[in-house]
Amino acid sequence: MIPQANLTFIAPIKAGRVDDLRNLLLSMNRVRGVADPENTLIPFSQLDEVHFARLVILDDPTASDVRAFHLPLPNYPIYLALFCDFDGELDIFLTKLVNCSSAGLTQIFEHCEGFSQNVDLRAWIKQHHHEPATSYVNWVGRTMLQVREEAALRLAIRTWLDAEDLRTKLPLRQLHGELRAYIASEQRAGRLRLTPAPETPLRWEIRNIAHLIGVPLLLLLLLPLLIVYAPFFIFQLRWSERRDPEIAPRPDPAYANQLAILEDHDVTNQFSAFGSVKPGLFRRWTLVYILWLINYTTRHIFNRGRLARVTTIHFAHWVFLDNKKRLFFASNYDGSLDSYMDDFINKVAFGLNVVFSNGIGYPTTNWLVLDGAKDEQKFKYFIRRHELPTEVWYNGHPGLTALDLQRNSLIRQGLENSAMSDSQLQEWVQLL
């Protein structure tokens, strides 16, 4: 299989150039909130390994919340972020990205500090790549080539079935056999392709196995220290939870409407949020440790269609900025924002709490995992206040949810399996 990787480019924007850059980015869109795949700055249609991409200006509207902790307003830069989720290795992708859009990237990056026309564009992008603290991929190894071929396969099957009503009434085994013969003839004619999965890169496998074993071993070595520190941690946690202020007023209606304009153009949506970590080393390193553990689970456990019990997320990333004093979160999910938040509140509220309760203003938690997001209205206000408008968002497979992708893969697997039992055939036919 070919594993997925990400480009997480973040660079400060020159003073006085934010509005110019925003207008330039908006010119890349087909409609507000949806990129034109053929835009002249970054023609995403030529980057056929890209699942999702976004360009967003990181200008935190909640930065002044630090005053609730009696701290002065920090002088943080405003950043440009370019995120891409793609198949394969970063170095190979960067070469292709620069080759097809060097002029457009130069036009965009000239608004950023430290960029000049004679810079090595590929090296400059890589220099500003930030490795996420945690990343989530819905299905590791499912490439864009596979997504497109399996979507075409299902369409071909539906076309064949709809051509004659009697076909749907065939005995299941006969239907399976005739479909196999039809798809084979389409492949021979060159109208349909089902490319076999390639070998997994050995270097990636070695790194993955080392990570799989290394993290538990490190935790085992640290266990005596963690046990000794546990009472101190509990004391610090409870002291913080009883004193940290909540900041979750109703979002400004005009700002909420600005965000809503960018949503629901497709079955899949984007989400970008930015905020400050609560001051002090305790909250900062608690968050670092928690995201480190979550990254282990997303890498080795939740990599086959679900993040805990949530099945609607395609890709997600958590990225630290400004010496780990701020956190940027980006995700691509199916359904509306309300359904997305409800999904998390109802299924994994404790997971929201252990991460985002370390952010300034989050609804009060108890023992890190209790309450917090369970106060639904405050949580939704908190999230909406920290959400950023995403200037440019590209979806490589519009109209297809994560469940659609999984269904299409199961259809292909069943089609290629000539030895299914009757019960397996029955389940497979229902997918069609």
Secondary structure, DSSP 8 states (H G I E B T S, - for coil): ---EEEEEEEEEB-TT-HHHHHHHHHTTEEETTEE-TT-SSS-GGG-TTEEEEEEEEE--TTGGGGGGGT--------EEEEEEEEES-HHHHHHHHHHHHHHHHHHHHTTBTT--TTS-HHHHHHHTB---SEEEESBTT--HHHHHHHHHHHHHHHHHHHH-GGGGGS-HHHHHHHHHHHHHHHHHTTS----------HHHHHHHHHHHHHHHHHHHHHHHHHHHHHHHHHHHHHHHHHHS-B------HHHHHHHHTTS-SSSEEEEEEEEEB-SSHHHHHHHHHHHHHHHHHHHHTS-BS-BTTB--EEEEEEEEETTTTEEEEEEEEES-HHHHHHHHHHHHHHHHHHHHTTBTB---EETTTEEGGGSHHHHHHHHHHHB---SEEEESSTT--HHHHHHHHHHHHHHH-TT--HHHHHHHHHH-
